[in-house]
Each structure stands twice: as structure tokens, then as C-alpha cells.
Amino acid sequence: MSWLYDSSKKTYVWAMNVVVVQAVLQGGLEYPLFYRVWHKSEQKNEGLSKIDLAKQMLLMLRESATCRLWVAMDRWYLCKGFFAFLEKHQFDWVTKAKRNTALFRKVIEPCTGRERYVPVTPIMLIREVYGQLVAEGTSGLVSLAIPDIYMKQPHPVTNRRGKQVNKQRYVQIAAVAAMRLKEDDSELLETEEEAPATYKGAYLLISNRFDAPEEALRTYVKRWRIEVFFRTAKQELALEKCHSETEAHHHAHFELLFTAETLLSVALYELNKEKTSDEGYTHGEMVRGLFHTRCQVRMSHHKGQQRIYIDCDTHVQQFARLIDLFWPEHYRMVLWVAHHPINYQTLPRSA
């Protein structure tokens, strides 16, 4: 536990800082994938940073996924070293530019034909296209890609002495000005450097995929899903209700919560994928229906065989498809009576 800034309460609180990777699949299924608890060290540059924890989790993801993946992150993770790590491990990235993000525009001198890289600020770029953004529409998300924008990134080279050194080189990036993103940027910030680049409600998104600015925008919009997860986890899954003083108990609490949220996400996806927004279920309705279901267990004989029956109330009918997906065909059970073990039995599944 440490004193950390809570943007929702606009003050410092005695709390834990959790770094989370949220998976959002193309089909619409989303669920919390990994988490790490960040420990604030007493001295600077000691211990693992939040970026180090993010790297650990992304490398764990790489063990099970070989395809190229997108990483959408908030502006706190805007770090050139982190960008290099992502590209090295076949990740594409997109984030929101800060006010002090150093960008450059590639121009060709009319007389000499030489290439020059002119420094520009994110706010300058937003101002240039703001009129076009407003003309696109007065409601909904609007965006505009700005071409020929570059960023300096470290590039390892071998010098004359045979040593590895980092030199800066210009790397083309995607720069997308966007308005009416579904985010809350009204929080108070600790430093001016952490503030986003904004002009009259418009922001600048940057990504390594300069060839696919539209895809970068669609990916960044999905980043809001992790904020929704934290809200529902606090309001409906009691994320902040673990009052134990041991870290091991908090880890157990987080793991149970992640498991419950993953189960809810799969159930919600199965129920809503063929329904309209008016017909579908909300996260709160899923919590009340799935976790507040009443049931009773009874034993009976059927054709000379003993069976165990689980009778649930009518709320469970809406989860019939989920149960059919994950309920095993047989159960391996051991029964203990008067301290004498009974041999393992295979109990068949019955509808």
C-alpha cells in the first residue's frame, strides 16, 4: 500500500496500484487477461516499474499467441523504449500524445530537393486540422489522419570501436486528430508533462502503423473497455472490498474476481451476440442472474444407478448455453464416509 493519486476522487489515497492487460477479441469477446501489483519503492529507479510489469505480461501473452497484436494504452505508457520493445515482439501500438511529445514533419525544400524534418507540437497539428474536424459532423466520433509525421526513436548501431550505441533516427508514425473520444479527460494531473495534447476538445493519437491510421483509431477506441471493467469490478464485483492486511489474500481476491469477470464476459457474449442492444443483458443483470441463482442438490436412483441432481431456479435458463459449453460430460469424485474412502466414481452428466 502507498499514497497514490486517484483521478476519480481528485486526491491522494492509501491504495494499491494494479497494472492490468485486458483482451478484446475481434469477435467482441473481452475479458481481463493478466494483472500485476506495482510496489512503490522508497528510492527512485529501484524495483520494477509499471512498464516493466507490462512487459512481463505481454511476454506471457506471446507464449500463447504468435500473430501480430495491437496494444492500446493510456498516455502514461508513452515511452520510446517501450515502443521499441513492442515492435521487437510483433506488437503494434497506439496511444494519445502528450503536450510535450516531440514530433517532426517531413518537408522537401523547393530549391534543393533535400528532405528536412521540421519540429512540430501535437497541439499545432490539431489546430491545423481542427476546422476540417468540425466540418465532418457535430455528433459522434470524427477523425482525420495527418500525413508525413515522424518521431525520433533510438536505433542500436555498432560504432568504429565495435561497441553497441544508440543513435536517434526519424521513424514515420500515424498521427490521427480525433474529437469526441469516449474518455474522461477532466481529471487533475500531477504534472504538466502528463497532460494530453488537446485543443477545443480534440486530441492527437499516435501509432507505429502509419499505413493504417483508421485501424489505429478503431483500436484506441477499444481501450475504453478496460475503464469499464474497473468500474463494473468496483461497483458489482467488490474489487475494493477485500479488507485483509496480507498481500497473499489480496492476490487471491484479484484472481477470484478475474475468474468471475471472465465467466461473466463469456456468458454475456454468448447471450448478446445474436441480440440487439435493446434485447441484450447488462453486466449488472448478469451478476444478479448468474451469482444469485438458488439451487439444491439431491441424490436419487435411476434404473438401478445412483445419481446426483442439481436443481436450479428459473434464472438459470438464460445461462443454458453457457452451461452446455463448459459443463463436463463426466465428473471424477471421491466420497468420504466415516473416515473410510470410497473408490473414485465417474458420474455421467444428465440434462
Secondary structure, DSSP 4 states (H G I P E B T S, - for coil): -EEEEETTTTEEEEE-EEEEEEEE-TTS-EEEEEEEEEPPPSSTT-S--HHHHHHHHHHHHHTT--S-EEEE--GGG--HHHHHHHHHTTEEEEEEPBTT--EEEEEE-TTT--EEEEEE-HHHHHHHHHHHHHHH-SSS-EEEEEEEEEEEEEEEEE-TTS-EEEEEEEEEEEEEEEES-S----S--SSGGGSB-EETTEEEEEES-TT-HHHHHHHHHTTHHHHHHHHHHHHHS-TT----SSHHHHHHHHHHHHHHHHHHHHHHHHHHTTS-TTTSPPHHHHHHHHHS--EEEEEEEETTEEEEEEEE-GGGGGGHHHHHHHS-SEEEE--EETTEEPPPEEEEP--
